[in-house]
Amino acid sequence: QVQLVESGGGLVQAGASLRLSCAGSGRTFSNYAIGWFRQAPGKEREFVAAHSWTAGTTFYADSVKGRFTISRDNAENTVYLQMNNLTPEDTAVYSCAAAPVWLVITSDGYNYWGQGTQVTVSS
């Protein structure tokens, strides 16, 4: 069992940066790949980025590549999503999730989800 709690969302202007955190609990946290997804109003949930501690690798959606960075601190059981040069199109609820295998970019491959954190980017 893995529990996930996101934090770090907020309201920022275009061009600003935010860092989201996904705090995990559970003895097997390090065994899971952690992904970030986002869902804007009226749109489907979208894969953003994922990190695997065991595989030692990351993967990004094309829409965020070069602007977002996913990192992980297993000692703190936390995964971060550093978001730079934000645009209004990045406005969404961001959620982290845990998957037992790598690489999964569809939400149905993730077993555990956090409650989400709102990111709003004004123009």
N, CA, C and O of each residue as an XYZ file, in Angstrom:
492
protein
N       0.844     -1.186      0.000
C       0.000      0.000      0.000
C       0.878      1.234      0.000
O       1.841      1.329      0.761
N       0.534      2.180     -0.865
C       1.271      3.439     -0.972
C       0.282      4.583     -0.871
O      -0.749      4.584     -1.544
N       0.593      5.547     -0.039
C      -0.212      6.765      0.047
C       0.604      7.927     -0.523
O       1.808      8.032     -0.289
N      -0.067      8.781     -1.261
C       0.604      9.903     -1.925
C      -0.117     11.201     -1.596
O      -1.347     11.260     -1.599
N       0.662     12.239     -1.313
C       0.092     13.547     -1.004
C       0.871     14.612     -1.774
O       2.081     14.756     -1.602
N       0.167     15.349     -2.617
C       0.797     16.414     -3.397
C       0.721     17.752     -2.659
O      -0.172     17.988     -1.845
N       1.674     18.605     -2.969
C       1.655     19.970     -2.460
C       2.470     20.844     -3.407
O       3.192     20.344     -4.270
N       2.342     22.162     -3.230
C       3.154     23.087     -4.006
C       2.442     23.826     -5.110
O       3.038     24.680     -5.766
N       1.179     23.518     -5.328
C       0.450     24.223     -6.365
C       0.165     25.663     -5.965
O       0.405     26.069     -4.828
N      -0.346     26.416     -6.913
C      -0.674     27.806     -6.622
C      -1.003     28.579     -7.870
O      -1.133     28.021     -8.959
N      -1.135     29.891     -7.690
C      -1.434     30.811     -8.789
C      -0.176     31.603     -9.106
O       0.382     32.277     -8.240
N       0.264     31.516    -10.352
C       1.458     32.245    -10.780
C       1.199     32.892    -12.125
O       0.230     32.566    -12.812
N       2.077     33.814    -12.494
C       1.981     34.446    -13.796
C       2.776     33.649    -14.834
O       3.672     32.876    -14.494
N       2.437     33.850    -16.064
C       3.153     33.184    -17.149
C       4.641     33.501    -17.061
O       5.032     34.637    -16.794
N       5.464     32.480    -17.291
C       6.901     32.633    -17.210
C       7.485     32.272    -15.854
O       8.699     32.133    -15.713
N       6.625     32.121    -14.864
C       7.098     31.799    -13.517
C       7.389     30.310    -13.383
O       7.183     29.525    -14.308
N       7.874     29.951    -12.202
C       8.203     28.568    -11.888
C       7.455     28.126    -10.633
O       7.105     28.934     -9.773
N       7.227     26.833    -10.560
C       6.662     26.200     -9.370
C       7.331     24.852     -9.195
O       7.758     24.224    -10.164
N       7.417     24.412     -7.945
C       7.891     23.059     -7.686
C       6.815     22.310     -6.910
O       6.449     22.691     -5.798
N       6.322     21.248     -7.512
C       5.352     20.385     -6.854
C       6.068     19.257     -6.129
O       7.117     18.780     -6.563
N       5.482     18.846     -5.023
C       6.021     17.725     -4.260
C       4.976     16.632     -4.159
O       3.776     16.897     -4.084
N       5.453     15.410     -4.160
C       4.593     14.242     -3.990
C       5.225     13.411     -2.878
O       6.217     12.713     -3.089
N       4.637     13.501     -1.704
C       5.174     12.773     -0.554
C       4.508     11.407     -0.469
O       3.283     11.293     -0.443
N       5.337     10.381     -0.426
C       4.812      9.028     -0.384
C       5.066      8.359      0.949
O       5.999      8.710      1.672
N       4.239      7.410      1.258
C       4.438      6.596      2.454
C       4.196      5.144      2.101
O       3.488      4.828      1.145
N       4.792      4.276      2.883
C       4.695      2.853      2.582
C       6.077      2.272      2.397
O       6.953      2.906      1.809
N       6.272      1.078      2.893
C       7.606      0.469      2.878
C       8.130      0.222      1.480
O       9.344      0.200      1.276
N       7.234      0.033      0.497
C       7.659     -0.322     -0.850
C       7.661      0.855     -1.805
O       7.666      0.665     -3.022
N       7.657      2.074     -1.269
C       7.573      3.266     -2.119
C       8.649      3.273     -3.193
O       8.371      3.608     -4.345
N       9.869      2.911     -2.833
C      10.978      2.978     -3.787
C      10.834      1.980     -4.922
O      11.510      2.118     -5.942
N       9.980      0.985     -4.778
C       9.787     -0.005     -5.834
C       8.865      0.466     -6.952
O       8.782     -0.167     -8.005
N       8.178      1.571     -6.722
C       7.195      2.051     -7.666
C       7.758      3.166     -8.543
O       8.518      4.018     -8.082
N       7.373      3.139     -9.799
C       7.591      4.302    -10.644
C       6.536      5.348    -10.276
O       5.377      5.016    -10.028
N       6.953      6.606    -10.244
C       6.032      7.690     -9.896
C       5.816      8.568    -11.115
O       6.765      9.012    -11.761
N       4.580      8.800    -11.405
C       4.233      9.647    -12.537
C       3.450     10.861    -12.096
O       2.763     10.848    -11.075
N       3.567     11.904    -12.882
C       2.739     13.097    -12.710
C       1.771     13.183    -13.885
O       2.151     12.997    -15.041
N       0.528     13.466    -13.568
C      -0.508     13.685    -14.564
C      -1.156     15.035    -14.285
O      -1.018     15.591    -13.195
N      -1.850     15.544    -15.265
C      -2.607     16.771    -15.048
C      -3.919     16.699    -15.794
O      -4.045     16.012    -16.807
N      -4.891     17.420    -15.275
C      -6.203     17.469    -15.919
C      -6.736     18.882    -15.848
O      -6.962     19.434    -14.772
N      -6.929     19.453    -17.024
C      -7.503     20.787    -17.134
C      -9.024     20.666    -17.239
O      -9.528     19.614    -17.632
N      -9.757     21.718    -16.898
C     -11.220     21.669    -16.978
C     -11.694     21.306    -18.373
O     -11.274     21.911    -19.359
N     -12.564     20.323    -18.450
C     -13.129     19.924    -19.730
C     -12.223     19.078    -20.592
O     -12.571     18.758    -21.728
N     -11.057     18.706    -20.066
C     -10.107     17.906    -20.842
C      -9.822     16.594    -20.136
O     -10.078     16.438    -18.942
N      -9.286     15.652    -20.905
C      -8.912     14.372    -20.328
C      -7.617     14.500    -19.531
O      -6.818     15.411    -19.748
N      -7.436     13.576    -18.614
C      -6.196     13.534    -17.860
C      -5.026     13.266    -18.805
O      -5.117     12.438    -19.711
N      -3.929     13.984    -18.575
C      -2.791     13.949    -19.482
C      -1.526     13.565    -18.722
O      -1.264     14.084    -17.637
N      -0.748     12.655    -19.295
C       0.536     12.291    -18.711
C       1.509     13.460    -18.847
O       1.550     14.129    -19.880
N       2.294     13.700    -17.791
C       3.259     14.791    -17.791
C       4.690     14.262    -17.739
O       5.507     14.578    -18.603
N       4.987     13.456    -16.721
C       6.355     12.977    -16.542
C       6.344     11.780    -15.604
O       5.392     11.577    -14.850
N       7.409     10.993    -15.656
C       7.515      9.841    -14.767
C       8.975      9.585    -14.414
O       9.889      9.942    -15.158
N       9.162      8.967    -13.276
C      10.503      8.672    -12.787
C      10.521      7.263    -12.196
O       9.616      6.867    -11.463
N      11.561      6.528    -12.529
C      11.744      5.212    -11.943
C      13.065      5.164    -11.196
O      14.130      5.368    -11.779
N      12.987      4.890     -9.893
C      14.215      4.764     -9.110
C      14.975      3.509     -9.506
O      16.198      3.536     -9.645
N      14.248      2.405     -9.688
C      14.898      1.141    -10.004
C      15.485      1.132    -11.409
O      16.539      0.537    -11.633
N      14.834      1.769    -12.334
C      15.360      1.853    -13.699
C      16.345      2.993    -13.859
O      17.129      3.017    -14.808
N      16.305      3.955    -12.913
C      17.217      5.088    -12.979
C      16.986      5.975    -14.176
O      17.936      6.435    -14.809
N      15.727      6.219    -14.490
C      15.442      6.992    -15.690
C      14.177      7.820    -15.524
O      13.392      7.615    -14.598
N      14.004      8.752    -16.439
C      12.829      9.613    -16.460
C      12.243      9.653    -17.861
O      12.885      9.261    -18.836
N      11.008     10.138    -17.939
C      10.336     10.267    -19.232
C       9.379     11.434    -19.154
O       8.711     11.645    -18.141
N       9.319     12.202    -20.256
C       8.499     13.408    -20.271
C       7.572     13.428    -21.474
O       7.891     12.907    -22.542
N       6.419     14.042    -21.271
C       5.553     14.344    -22.396
C       6.214     15.435    -23.228
O       6.936     16.278    -22.695
N       5.967     15.416    -24.525
C       6.585     16.412    -25.411
C       6.196     17.832    -25.008
O       6.976     18.769    -25.180
N       4.995     17.983    -24.474
C       4.494     19.322    -24.152
C       5.261     19.986    -23.013
O       5.191     21.204    -22.851
N       5.991     19.204    -22.225
C       6.704     19.782    -21.077
C       8.210     19.566    -21.158
O       8.956     20.083    -20.326
N       8.656     18.814    -22.143
C      10.081     18.508    -22.255
C      10.881     19.786    -22.382
O      10.551     20.660    -23.184
N      11.937     19.894    -21.587
C      12.779     21.075    -21.585
C      12.339     22.148    -20.608
O      13.104     23.066    -20.311
N      11.105     22.047    -20.098
C      10.601     23.028    -19.120
C      10.389     22.405    -17.739
O      10.586     23.061    -16.717
N       9.989     21.141    -17.721
C       9.702     20.462    -16.464
C      10.798     19.440    -16.176
O      11.361     18.834    -17.087
N      11.086     19.265    -14.890
C      12.065     18.266    -14.456
C      11.496     17.474    -13.295
O      11.048     18.043    -12.299
N      11.516     16.157    -13.430
C      11.062     15.289    -12.359
C      12.284     14.721    -11.650
O      13.248     14.298    -12.290
N      12.233     14.716    -10.331
C      13.337     14.179     -9.548
C      12.776     13.468     -8.331
O      11.598     13.593     -7.996
N      13.638     12.731     -7.690
C      13.157     11.873     -6.605
C      14.180     11.838     -5.493
O      15.383     11.743     -5.735
N      13.687     11.915     -4.274
C      14.508     11.756     -3.088
C      13.940     10.576     -2.321
O      12.983     10.718     -1.560
N      14.532      9.423     -2.523
C      13.983      8.224     -1.887
C      14.157      8.248     -0.380
O      13.360      7.660      0.351
N      15.203      8.931      0.089
C      15.405      9.031      1.530
C      14.251      9.770      2.192
O      13.889      9.500      3.337
N      13.679     10.718      1.433
C      12.555     11.492      1.955
C      11.223     10.977      1.416
O      10.169     11.528      1.730
N      11.271      9.910      0.596
C      10.042      9.374     -0.003
C       9.252     10.470     -0.719
O       8.032     10.566     -0.587
N       9.969     11.284     -1.470
C       9.321     12.411     -2.138
C       9.772     12.499     -3.592
O      10.946     12.308     -3.910
N       8.828     12.788     -4.448
C       9.107     13.039     -5.853
C       8.725     14.484     -6.148
O       7.674     14.961     -5.720
N       9.586     15.168     -6.880
C       9.374     16.577     -7.184
C       9.110     16.777     -8.685
O       9.598     16.027     -9.530
N       8.343     17.789     -8.973
C       8.161     18.210    -10.360
C       8.474     19.702    -10.417
O       7.664     20.537    -10.014
N       9.658     20.019    -10.921
C      10.056     21.409    -11.102
C       9.503     21.893    -12.425
O       9.806     21.322    -13.472
N       8.702     22.932    -12.391
C       8.042     23.448    -13.581
C       8.529     24.875    -13.841
O       8.300     25.776    -13.034
N       9.190     25.064    -14.957
C       9.723     26.374    -15.319
C       9.008     26.919    -16.545
O       8.404     26.170    -17.314
N       9.085     28.226    -16.715
C       8.509     28.891    -17.883
C       7.053     28.455    -18.102
O       6.670     28.039    -19.195
N       6.274     28.560    -17.059
C       4.884     28.123    -17.123
C       4.066     29.009    -18.056
O       4.309     30.211    -18.173
N       3.103     28.393    -18.709
C       2.187     29.099    -19.593
C       0.757     28.835    -19.140
O       0.521     27.898    -18.377
N      -0.194     29.635    -19.589
C      -1.605     29.376    -19.217
C      -2.071     27.976    -19.609
O      -2.972     27.424    -18.978
N      -1.469     27.407    -20.633
C      -1.840     26.049    -21.044
C      -1.429     24.991    -20.025
O      -1.876     23.847    -20.109
N      -0.595     25.352    -19.079
C      -0.197     24.420    -18.019
C      -1.192     24.406    -16.859
O      -1.049     23.612    -15.929
N      -2.186     25.269    -16.909
C      -3.194     25.320    -15.856
C      -3.953     24.005    -15.784
O      -4.511     23.547    -16.781
N      -3.974     23.396    -14.594
C      -4.614     22.089    -14.425
C      -4.486     21.665    -12.967
O      -3.776     22.287    -12.177
N      -5.188     20.599    -12.638
C      -4.951     19.899    -11.381
C      -3.878     18.854    -11.653
O      -4.020     18.011    -12.538
N      -2.806     18.926    -10.881
C      -1.678     18.002    -11.047
C      -1.750     16.931     -9.972
O      -1.910     17.221     -8.786
N      -1.628     15.684    -10.418
C      -1.692     14.551     -9.494
C      -0.489     13.658     -9.711
O      -0.015     13.487    -10.834
N      -0.001     13.088     -8.614
C       1.043     12.083     -8.742
C       0.421     10.706     -8.506
O      -0.606     10.569     -7.842
N       1.070      9.705     -9.066
C       0.542      8.353     -8.993
C       1.697      7.362     -9.001
O       2.797      7.677     -9.456
N       1.436      6.164     -8.494
C       2.464      5.131     -8.390
C       2.089      3.938     -9.247
O       0.960      3.449     -9.206
N       3.062      3.480    -10.025
C       2.860      2.313    -10.887
C       3.889      1.247    -10.550
O       5.032      1.575    -10.231
N       3.504     -0.028    -10.615
C       4.418     -1.103    -10.245
C       5.430     -1.452    -11.321
O       6.377     -2.197    -11.070
N       5.234     -0.917    -12.519
C       6.142     -1.250    -13.614
C       6.554      0.034    -14.324
O       5.963      1.093    -14.110
N       7.577     -0.075    -15.173
C       8.099      1.030    -15.985
C       8.093      0.605    -17.434
O       8.531     -0.505    -17.733
N       7.650      1.377    -18.290
C       7.188      2.756    -18.302
C       5.704      2.738    -18.614
O       5.265      2.070    -19.550
N       4.927      3.481    -17.819
C       3.490      3.553    -18.045
C       3.104      5.017    -18.209
O       3.391      5.837    -17.337
N       2.458      5.345    -19.314
C       2.050      6.732    -19.533
C       0.540      6.880    -19.628
O       0.043      7.951    -19.975
N      -0.193      5.816    -19.322
C      -1.642      5.901    -19.257
C      -2.070      5.753    -17.804
O      -1.465      4.999    -17.041
N      -3.108      6.472    -17.434
C      -3.497      6.531    -16.031
C      -3.969      5.182    -15.497
O      -3.868      4.924    -14.298
N      -4.484      4.319    -16.372
C      -4.997      3.047    -15.872
C      -3.881      2.096    -15.448
O      -4.153      1.041    -14.874
N      -2.642      2.455    -15.722
C      -1.528      1.627    -15.285
C      -1.017      1.957    -13.902
O      -0.098      1.307    -13.404
N      -1.605      2.965    -13.277
C      -1.164      3.414    -11.958
C      -2.140      2.932    -10.889
O      -3.358      3.046    -11.031
N      -1.568      2.390     -9.814
C      -2.396      1.790     -8.775
C      -2.835      2.776     -7.702
O      -3.937      2.667     -7.164
N      -1.973      3.735     -7.393
C      -2.239      4.638     -6.282
C      -2.133      6.074     -6.753
O      -1.287      6.418     -7.579
N      -3.018      6.915     -6.205
C      -3.109      8.314     -6.635
C      -3.183      9.227     -5.429
O      -3.739      8.874     -4.389
N      -2.603     10.423     -5.594
C      -2.801     11.474     -4.623
C      -4.079     12.230     -4.929
O      -4.793     11.909     -5.879
N      -4.359     13.233     -4.116
C      -5.626     13.968     -4.257
C      -5.528     15.100     -5.276
O      -6.546     15.626     -5.725
N      -4.306     15.472     -5.640
C      -4.112     16.521     -6.634
C      -3.863     17.890     -6.020
O      -4.273     18.170     -4.893
N      -3.189     18.730     -6.780
C      -2.933     20.103     -6.373
C      -3.156     21.020     -7.568
O      -2.729     20.706     -8.679
N      -3.813     22.137     -7.349
C      -4.192     23.037     -8.435
C      -3.026     23.945     -8.811
O      -2.386     24.554     -7.954
N      -2.770     24.018    -10.104
C      -1.806     24.967    -10.655
C      -2.558     25.863    -11.620
O      -3.193     25.387    -12.560
N      -2.481     27.156    -11.382
C      -3.144     28.132    -12.241
C      -2.112     29.145    -12.721
O      -1.416     29.772    -11.922
N      -2.025     29.293    -14.037
C      -1.063     30.211    -14.625
C      -1.844     31.298    -15.349
O      -2.607     31.016    -16.273
N      -1.650     32.531    -14.927
C      -2.344     33.655    -15.546
C      -1.473     34.272    -16.631
O      -0.244     34.229    -16.570
N      -2.140     34.844    -17.619
C      -1.396     35.436    -18.743
C      -1.022     36.885    -18.473
O      -0.396     37.528    -19.315
